[in-house]
């Protein structure tokens, strides 16, 4: 990361960092230093790129070989990355276009949903984005504790036994303490974290290229049958493999909206668009290489059976203990830094939602350092509850947490694509006017393809995780009701909703009830 100012951390989303009024010395005097000083507090292009990369690259990249090989062969992975690359590009382009066409709508996802489809939809996106990333931080807890098991064999097995839950709990509350200190407390950690998370990946890629064998890579290119024979291309089988990777690939790209989330603190909305593009391309190349190159060293089955994080297992077997130590230390640094970035970002969504009257008023509370203290406290409490529930998940706790996170994130991206579609159809804009570099055709095509991709992700998610997501969304509705009541809509609860919102609310509640019954009966959680 090139910039060392505190504004390079995701925390710049905090409204406390922006001037609440024009400096007195600059009013009517024609003096420019105050304006330059205000601009200096804004996040520049390099800082925005760093936010996008920091938000996307957490611990997932270190277990990417195993996560992808568990579902797909080399050929299927290539197709999966092609679909993901194109689909996520249109999601990223959605944010790029909206940042220019709607520069007045700050803080991205929630604002787009609220302005485009009403307060209840805005609430669902604000709440869903908040909770899905609480699940993401639980996944971070699982990963960091399972990584610690390398250094303390058997103590933190699986990342969700009771010692792991206790360890992750300590980290969770320590992150709250750091986040409450404001963005400056995270600047140094974010710089070290960015270096620490990228350097082991680059070392891994350089070393794996030296032992890569093309013959092994193309052997069993489309997978292996149960009898051990290599499969030939079969569209149905390949697409089943591709669908099996979609929750993994979506999880990896959660955070691509990072520059948009903090767009209110960006020096330029053009920088938001550029940062989203550059960050996306850098991370896509890294993900594809980390996923595919190990298949030129091991078979798909061998990688699929590796322990978490699989990058460390590969380094251990091929290059010795130093390689595994490097990767595991990288995981710890990466997860801790990303954890803090997301804590700082997550406090913003309930804060702005509360200001607009769809979250309870207490979520607007900020401490003396400008941190959204009440929002951060409840974020930590929710993570704590989910950590305890994580102990009771059946199967691989890491995969369960990232899958729930991905499913919860889907409506957030889908609604943004729909909003762009709506804006392109109903609102006039011309390329070149007001600094807009995108045509209406570009916006319309982006909105339509982004919507199609979002629907495909929902289809590929599978019923188990969709049902869990439905339940989580449903239990959040009382938060909306309290927020609207405190905003002045007292009396009959039904009057807080428009007719379409009543229908949508009823659907969410019904799906939530069905979802919890289905999740318990299908054995997602165990006693």
N, C-alpha and C positions, 0 to 999 in steps of 0.2 A: 504494500500500500504506500503510495507516494506521499499522501498528505498525513500529517501527524496531529492535526487539530482534532479536538473532540468532536467536531461535526462530521468526521468521517465515520463515526460509529452510527449504528442505526438509530440511536437516540435522538438525532436531530428532529425526528417527528414531534418531539415534545414542543408544544406551543410556547412553553416558557422560554425557549431559546430565541424566539422571534420577538422583536420589539413590539410592545403592546401599543405604543404611540410614537409619533415622530419625535426625535430628540429635540428638546426645546431650542438648543442653539441653532438648529437648522431651519426653524420656522421663520419665514419671511426675511432671512438674512442672505439667502443665496449661497451659503457656504456648502461645500460639497464633502468635506471630510466625514461628516456624520453619516451621509449616505454610503460612502465607501466603507465606513465602519459597520453599518448594518449589513451591507452586502458581504462583508468578510465573514459574518456569522453564518451565512448561507452555505449550503453544500455544493461544491463544484463538481465537474464531470468525473474527476478521478475519485473523489469521495463517493459519488453515486455508484460508480462501477464497483468500488470496494464493498459497498453495502449490498449490491446485487450478488456478488460472488460470495460474500460472507453469509448472506441469508440462504443461498442455495447449497453451498458446500459445508455440510456438517459432518457427521460421522458416516453417512450412507455410502459415500464413495469408497470407503475402506472395506466394506462388505459387498460391494457391487458384483465382483466376479461370482460369488456364491449365489447371491440373490437372483441374478439373471440365469445362471446355469441351472438353477433348481427348476426352471420352467421351460427354458428354450435352448436349442442347439445354436451353433454358430450362424447358420443361414437364417434361422428364425430370429435370432437376435439382431442381425443386420436389418431385416424387415421391420422389426419392432422399433429399432432406432430411427429408421427412415420415417415410419408413421409418427413416432413421438416427435422427431425433429421438425417435421412439417406442422404437426398439430400444435406443438408448443410454440413454434414460430408465429402462428396466427394468434395464439393467446398473447404472446409477447407483443405482437404488432397491434393487437387490440389496445394494450396499454400505451403504446407509442402514439397511436392515432388519437386516442382520447386525451392524452396529455397535451396535445396541440389544439385539438378541436374544442376541448372543454378545460382550458387552463385554469378556470375559476373554480373548478371542482377539485378541492384538495383532498388528500388522504384516500384517494383511489377507490378501492373495492366497495366500501360501505357507501360512500357518497354517490357513486354511479348507480348502485342499486336503489338507494333512497330516492334520488331525483328521477330515476327512470320508471320505477314501479311502485312507489309509495313507501310509507313509513314501515309497514309490517315486513315487506320484503327487505327493506334496508336493515331492519332489526335482524332478520334471519341471517343475512350476510355478515353483519357485524358480529353477531353472536357465534355464528358458525365458524368464521375465520378465527375468532378468539379461542373457541374451544378446540378446534382442530389442531391448532398450534400448541395448545396445552397437551394434547395427546402426543404431539411431536416432541415436546420436551420430556415427556415420560419415556418415549423411545430413546431419547438421548441418555436418560438415566439408565435404561437397560443396557445400552451399548457400552457406556463408560464403565459400568460395574462388571459386565462380562469381559471387558478388556482388562480390568484390574485382576481378573482371575488368572491371567497369564503370569502376573507377578506374585500372586498368592494362590497357587493351585488348589482348587476345590472349595475355596472360601466363598466365591461369588459365582458359582456355576449357574449358567443360564441367564444371569443378569437380573433375575426376578425372585431369587430366594430371599429369605428374611434379612440376612446380612446385606444383600444388595439393596433391598428396599430402605434399610436404615442408612446405608451409604449415600444413596440417591437423595434421601430426605435431607441429609446434612448439606449436600450440594445445592438443593433447591432453596433452602432458607438462606444459604450464603449468597446465592444469586439475587435473592430479594434484597439483602442488605446492600449489595453493590448497586443494584438498579435504583434503590432509593437515594443513593448518593448522586444521582444524575449522570449525564453523559460523560463528564470529565473523568469519572472513576473508571469508565470502560475504555477510554481511548488507548492507553498503553496495552491493555489486555487484548484489544481488538487487533492492534498492529502485530503483536507477537503471535496471536492466533492465526492471522491471515498467512503469515510466513510459515508457521508451524503446520498448517493444514495442507498447503500446496507443496512444500519442499519434499516431504516423504512420497507424495504421489509422483512427482517428477523423477525422483530417484528410482522408484519402483518401475516406472515406464522405461527409463533408460536401461535398467538392468534386464528387464523382461524381454526387451527387444534383442539383446545379445544372445538369448537362448531360444528365441522364437523359431519354430519349425513350421514352415508353410504346409508340408505334407500332413502333419498332425492336425493342423487347423482345418483342412478340407476333408479329412477323414471323418466319416459320419457327419457330414455337413448339415444334414437335415434331421439328425437324431438317430437313435438306436432303438430297435424293436426289443421286446421282452426276451426274444431268443438270442439277442446279441448281434443280429445282423443290422447293417447300416440301412437306414430308410432312404427312399427316394422322395422327391418332392411330391407332396400331396397337399393341395390347397387347404382342405378342411383341417388336417392335422397341424399344418404350419400356423394357421390363424388361431387355433386353440393355444398353441405355444405362445404366440404373440400376445393374445389376450391375457395369458398368465403373467406376463411381465408388466402390464400396464400400470398396476398399482405401484410397482417398484419405480418405474420411470417417472410417473407423476410425482411421487414422493421426492425424487431427486430434484425436480424442478420447482417444487414449492419454495417460494422466495423470489421467483423471477419478477414478482410485482414489488420487490423491495424498494426500488427507486420511486415507484408510484406512491407507495405508502408514506414515504417521507417527502413527497413532491411539494408539500407546503413549505418546506425549508430549502428547496432547491434554488440556486441562483437563476436557473433558466429551465423552462419546461422543455426546450429543445435538448438540454443536457439530460433530462429524464429519459427522453426517447433514445438518445445515443447510448446512454449507460445501459439501458435495457437490452439493446441490440448487442453491444460489445460483450457484456457479461454473459448473455445467452450463448454466443458463439464460442467463447473461451471454454465455458463449462461443458457444452455439448461435445467438443473435441476431446476433452479430458475423459468424460464419461464413456464415450465410445471406445477409446483406446484401453481404458482400464477394464472394461467389460469383455472385449474381444481378444486382446493379446494373450491372456492366460490360456485360451483355448488352443494356442499353438505350442503349449508346454504340457498341459494336462488334458485328459478327456473330460467331457462334460460331466460324467458321473463322478469323477474324482473331485472336481471343483464343487459340485453340488453337495458333496458330503463333508466339505471342510467346515471347521468350526469358525465362529465369529471372532474377530474380523478376518475374512478369508485372505485379504491381501497380506496380513501378517503370517498366516499359515504358509502361503506361497514363498514368502521371503525366508521363513524359517527353514523350509525344506530345500530350497535351491541356493540360498546364499548364507545360511548360518544364523545363529542366534542374534547377531547384531542387527540383521535386517528385521527380524520380528520385533526386537526392542524398539528400533526406529519407528516402525509403523505403529506399534501400540502406544508409544509416547505421542506420536502424531495424532492418533485418535483422541487421546485424552486432551491434548491442547486444542485440537479442532472442536471437539464437542463442548468444552468449557467456554471457548470464545464465542461459538455460535449460540450457545445457551444464553449467554449474556446479551448478545445482539437481539435475540428473539424476545427475551424478557423486556428489553427496552422498547421494542416495537409493539409487543402485545399490550402494553399498558395504554397505548394510544387509542385503539379501536373503541373500547368501552368509554373512554374519556370523551371522545367526540360524539359518540352515540348519546351519551348522557346530556351533552350540551344541546342536542337536538330533540331531547325529550322522549327518547325511546329506550333509554336505560335509566335506572334510578339516579336521582340527583347526586347521591354521595359519590358516584363514580367520577364526578368532576373535581373532586378534592385533589389538590396538589400540595406537596410539602415545600419547605423553604428553598429547596434546590430545584424546584420546578418539576419534580418527578410525580407522575400520577399515582400517589401513594395508595389510595383506596383500591384502584384498579389493579395495581401490582400485588397488593395483599390478597385479593380474591383470586388472582391468577395463581398465586403460590398455593392457596388453599385447595383450589381445584386440582392442581398438579399433584398435591399430596394425596388427595382422595384417589385419584387415578393410579398413583403409584401402588397404593394398597390393593386396589382392584387388580392391578397388573399381576400381582402375586398369584391370583387365582385363575389366570388365563390358561387355557389348555394349549399345548403345542408350543411353538416358538414365539416367545413373548415379543421379541423385536419385530418379527413379521406381522404379528397381530396389531401392534401399535402403529406401524407405518401404514398398514392397510386401512385402519380406521381413519388415520390422519388424511390419507389420500381421498377417501370417499367423502369425508367431511368437507374437503377443500373443493370438490367438484362443483357444487352449486355456486360457489364464489366466482369461479372462472366462467362458468356458463352464463351467469347473470350479466357479467361485464361484457361478454360477447354479444348477448342479446341487446344490451343497452346501446352498444355501438351500432348494431343493425338498426335499431329504432331511430337513433340520431341520424344515421345516413339516409333513412327513408323520409323522415319528417322535418328535418332541420336543414336550412340552406347553408352551404359553405363552399368556397371556391379555393382551389389550390393557389397558393401565392398570396392570399389575403390574410392579413393579421398574422403573418409568419407561418401559416399552415402549409406544410410540405406534402400533404397527402390529398389525393383527389377523393371525391365522394365514392367513385367506383371502387377505389382501394379500400375505403372504409366499409362499404357494403359487402364486398367479397370477403374481407377479413372477418366481419361480424358473422356472416353466414357460415364460413368454414370453421371458425372458432366455435360456433354453436354446435355444428355437426360433430366436431371432435369431442366437445364436452359430453354430448349424448352418447357417443361411442364409449367414452370412459365409464359412464354410468352403466352401460350394458356390460362392459368387460369386468366391472368390479365384483360381480357375484352377489348373490342374495344375502349371505351372512353379514357382510360388512355394511350393505345398504340398510339392513334392518337395524343394526346397531346405531348407524348414523341417524335414522329416522327417530329412534327413541331419544337420542341426545338432543336433537333439534326440538322435539316435543316438550321436553322437560324445561326448556328455556323460555317458553311462552309467558309464564308468570312474571318474568323479568320485564318483558315488554309492557304487560298490563300495569305493573307498578310504575314504570317510567312514564306511561301516558297519563296515569292518574295524577302523578306528581307534577306533570306538565299542564294540568288544568282540566283534563278530560275526566272529571269525576262523575260518579253515578253509574248508569247501566254500562256494564262491561262491553256489551255488544256494540254500543255506540262508538267504542274506540276503534272499530274496524269498519272499513267500507265493505260493500257487498262482496266484491271479489276477494277481499282479505278474509272475510268470514268463511268463504268456501275454502280458501287456501289453508286457513287455520284449522278447520275441521279435518281436512285431508292430512295435515301434519300430525294432529292428535291421534287420528285413527291409525295411521302408519306407525306412530310411536308405540301405541298399545300392542299392535301386532308385532312390532319389532322386538320389544323386550320379551314377549312370550316366545317368539321364534328363536331368539338368541339363547335363552336359557334352555329351551328344549333341544336345540341343536348342539349343545355342549361347548359353546364358545368359552364359557366360564365353568370352572370346576370348584367343588367345595374343598 
